[in-house]
């Protein structure tokens, strides 16, 4: 309770964030990460400012050098005078390995730059929740005047890919000789990449990997007006980074010229609405499991094998959608 | 349309599956994987037979030898005269690597054994859906008389962990020197393991890894009546497999003696109910997005930034829960 303590209210955040106040922005992202009525209120308030940034998804296996690439891209983007935000989605499992903490620290070279905002997003326990928090965190950055938002994910799960796909432009990062290229080609994952980067280009086989990607892209020609470029980079030395950035911008221009942008936005909005409704269902049920005797009875019947799960779900649906008109708390948070 | 074509109906499957008919079982699992009214009908019909098997979750990083371990466990379990089913959850991303196809082929040594049923579960695009299909596939195996069901997941994501936790007994597989042990200890992942296996025990450092796990388990003593054992195995040569199986059985006995089994079952049933309701919300909304002019209008307003996502979700909730009384098609499928 020193004088240095700043009191934030939802009201003050919604006023100061659009003026570029970084502490309000940090607080706002925490609020939307937590979800709930306060988050809904903030998003509703700041929604008119949203939809302005170029959203870039960057994904790839652990160890391909994504964070170093992001770091180099930040420098490139800043040299164009643009404000850039980074949302780094933490991998959801301890098994993914990789020097995550070290990577984040590496990016901290930009912390003195007031036009760079880097944030790790905590995992919310299930994929849908993390994706929703990411959508809203992007809106907070947009409302605060960020021109470019990079969403960095470790591409080890369907959920991380889904998050990457909230982007306008998706950059798929691979490295030579990892076998990733073959896996990617086989599984049709190529389709989500708008720009391909073979990083660690100083390692043997970089050009071979790039050539394999190019020929596979030619085979799977979708007739799209955009032909995904393949870059060989060395993010440590900045080699090829400028070219990657130019490709990312060209992709955005191409989207804007064609009908693709509208189609992409529509499918993104649909996906978000679907996850939001699923999340509401989850939250309402969790509450009912604590407070509603009817719902508790259904659970007991399931446990006794008197009621199968699908019939049980049908029974509780009605009960849980009666408590839908909660208001934001608008409480003072320090 | 040859004479060899067998016609399945939901009715015939529900009659033949409990008699142990393998083709009906295979078909039933496909149906529950697809979801929808047919799946609901089957689960409802066969639910009285469910809840009988010992469910064993086996999870760990790619490359630790999970499939070889499962293969060795199948042999051990069969030597006890028990029927065993295996559900291998395919990793949800091509980035996870590993010789997945090769692993599956390795297990095919048991295909001639009529009391072993091995099945890869396709990923349903999001974690919740895959978990739900797994619950129902387990029920199909139980209804068909399987005493033990092994659920094998690649522990690379929160979702895979959630699937592993549908089990009664969770086996966490690690290998020496991978650094996994340290990651697991740090992240609190240890808590989900009921039995620990350090596989590839012929590699240097196996005993050191085991000792680290043991001392970390002692530190985090939860006062639970079950003290997770740590085994060093070499699944290739069957070393230590019998001991792992004995630990798995002892864990089940301990659960049954204590209140833990009931608590575990309750939290599993709750988790399933929550995911089912979320899935119903998703499916109903997807349908409404195609057919309901009101919902389509809401989507348009979101696209034009006239309506924020949270308000939109509230608006569509009512609309989508009016179409809840669909019946199973009971169609003839060949």
Contacts between the chains, C-beta under 8 A, distances in Angstrom:
chain1	res1	chain2	res2	distance
A	39	B	310	7.9
A	40	B	310	4.1
A	40	B	311	7.9
A	43	B	308	5.6
A	43	B	309	6.9
A	43	B	310	5.8
A	44	B	308	4.5
A	44	B	310	6.3
A	44	B	311	6.1
A	47	B	305	6.6
A	47	B	308	3.9
A	47	B	309	7.9
A	48	B	305	6.6
A	50	B	305	7.0
A	51	B	305	5.7
A	60	B	95	7.2
A	61	B	95	4.7
A	61	B	97	7.5
A	91	B	157	7.9
A	92	B	157	5.1
A	92	B	158	3.7
A	92	B	159	7.6
A	93	B	155	6.2
A	93	B	156	5.7
A	93	B	157	5.3
A	93	B	158	6.0
A	93	B	160	7.3
A	93	B	161	6.3
A	93	B	189	7.7
A	94	B	180	8.0
A	94	B	183	4.4
A	94	B	184	5.7
A	94	B	186	7.0
A	94	B	187	3.6
A	94	B	189	5.0
A	95	B	60	7.4
A	95	B	61	4.7
A	95	B	155	4.6
A	95	B	156	5.4
A	95	B	180	6.6
A	95	B	183	6.9
A	95	B	184	7.8
A	95	B	189	7.8
A	96	B	156	6.0
A	97	B	61	7.6
A	97	B	179	6.5
A	97	B	180	7.4
A	97	B	183	6.4
A	123	B	158	6.3
A	125	B	158	6.5
A	126	B	127	6.2
A	126	B	128	6.9
A	126	B	158	6.5
A	126	B	159	7.2
A	126	B	162	7.4
A	127	B	126	6.1
A	127	B	127	5.1
A	127	B	128	8.0
A	127	B	157	8.0
A	127	B	158	7.1
A	127	B	159	6.1
A	128	B	126	6.9
A	128	B	128	7.2
A	128	B	278	7.6
A	135	B	309	7.2
A	155	B	93	6.1
A	155	B	95	4.6
A	156	B	93	5.7
A	156	B	95	5.4
A	156	B	96	5.9
A	156	B	156	4.8
A	156	B	157	6.2
A	157	B	91	7.9
A	157	B	92	5.1
A	157	B	93	5.3
A	157	B	127	8.0
A	157	B	156	6.2
A	157	B	157	3.6
A	157	B	158	7.8
A	157	B	159	6.5
A	157	B	160	7.6
A	158	B	92	3.6
A	158	B	93	6.0
A	158	B	123	6.2
A	158	B	125	6.5
A	158	B	126	6.5
A	158	B	127	7.0
A	158	B	157	7.8
A	158	B	159	7.3
A	159	B	92	7.6
A	159	B	126	7.2
A	159	B	127	6.1
A	159	B	157	6.4
A	159	B	158	7.3
A	159	B	159	6.3
A	160	B	93	7.3
A	160	B	157	7.6
A	161	B	93	6.2
A	162	B	126	7.2
A	178	B	97	7.9
A	179	B	97	6.5
A	180	B	94	8.0
A	180	B	95	6.6
A	180	B	97	7.4
A	183	B	94	4.4
A	183	B	95	7.0
A	183	B	97	6.4
A	184	B	94	5.6
A	184	B	95	7.8
A	186	B	94	7.0
A	187	B	94	3.7
A	189	B	93	7.7
A	189	B	94	4.8
A	189	B	95	7.8
A	265	B	303	6.3
A	266	B	299	7.5
A	266	B	303	6.2
A	269	B	299	6.3
A	269	B	302	5.0
A	269	B	303	5.6
A	269	B	309	7.7
A	270	B	289	6.2
A	270	B	299	6.5
A	272	B	309	5.6
A	273	B	285	6.8
A	273	B	289	7.9
A	273	B	298	7.7
A	273	B	299	6.8
A	273	B	302	6.9
A	273	B	309	6.5
A	273	B	312	6.0
A	273	B	313	6.2
A	273	B	316	6.9
A	274	B	282	5.4
A	274	B	285	5.3
A	274	B	286	6.6
A	274	B	289	7.9
A	275	B	282	8.0
A	276	B	309	5.7
A	276	B	310	6.7
A	276	B	312	7.7
A	276	B	313	4.0
A	277	B	281	4.9
A	277	B	282	7.1
A	277	B	285	5.1
A	277	B	313	5.2
A	277	B	316	6.5
A	277	B	317	6.4
A	277	B	320	7.0
A	278	B	128	7.6
A	278	B	278	4.1
A	278	B	279	7.4
A	278	B	281	4.9
A	278	B	282	4.9
A	279	B	278	7.4
A	280	B	281	7.3
A	280	B	313	5.9
A	280	B	314	7.9
A	280	B	317	6.6
A	281	B	277	4.9
A	281	B	278	4.9
A	281	B	280	7.3
A	281	B	281	3.9
A	282	B	274	5.4
A	282	B	275	8.0
A	282	B	277	7.0
A	282	B	278	4.8
A	285	B	273	6.8
A	285	B	274	5.3
A	285	B	277	5.1
A	286	B	274	6.6
A	289	B	270	6.2
A	289	B	273	7.9
A	289	B	274	7.9
A	298	B	273	7.7
A	299	B	266	7.4
A	299	B	269	6.3
A	299	B	270	6.5
A	299	B	273	6.7
A	302	B	269	4.9
A	302	B	273	6.9
A	303	B	265	6.3
A	303	B	266	6.2
A	303	B	269	5.6
A	305	B	47	6.6
A	305	B	48	6.7
A	305	B	50	7.0
A	305	B	51	5.7
A	308	B	43	5.6
A	308	B	44	4.5
A	308	B	47	3.9
A	309	B	43	7.0
A	309	B	47	7.9
A	309	B	135	7.2
A	309	B	269	7.7
A	309	B	272	5.5
A	309	B	273	6.5
A	309	B	276	5.7
A	310	B	39	7.9
A	310	B	40	4.1
A	310	B	43	5.8
A	310	B	44	6.3
A	310	B	276	6.7
A	311	B	40	8.0
A	311	B	44	6.1
A	312	B	273	6.0
A	312	B	276	7.6
A	313	B	273	6.2
A	313	B	276	4.0
A	313	B	277	5.2
A	313	B	280	5.8
A	314	B	280	7.8
A	314	B	324	6.4
A	316	B	273	6.9
A	316	B	277	6.4
A	317	B	277	6.4
A	317	B	280	6.5
A	317	B	321	6.1
A	317	B	324	6.5
A	318	B	321	7.6
A	320	B	277	7.0
A	321	B	317	6.0
A	321	B	318	7.6
A	321	B	321	6.0
A	324	B	314	6.4
A	324	B	317	6.4
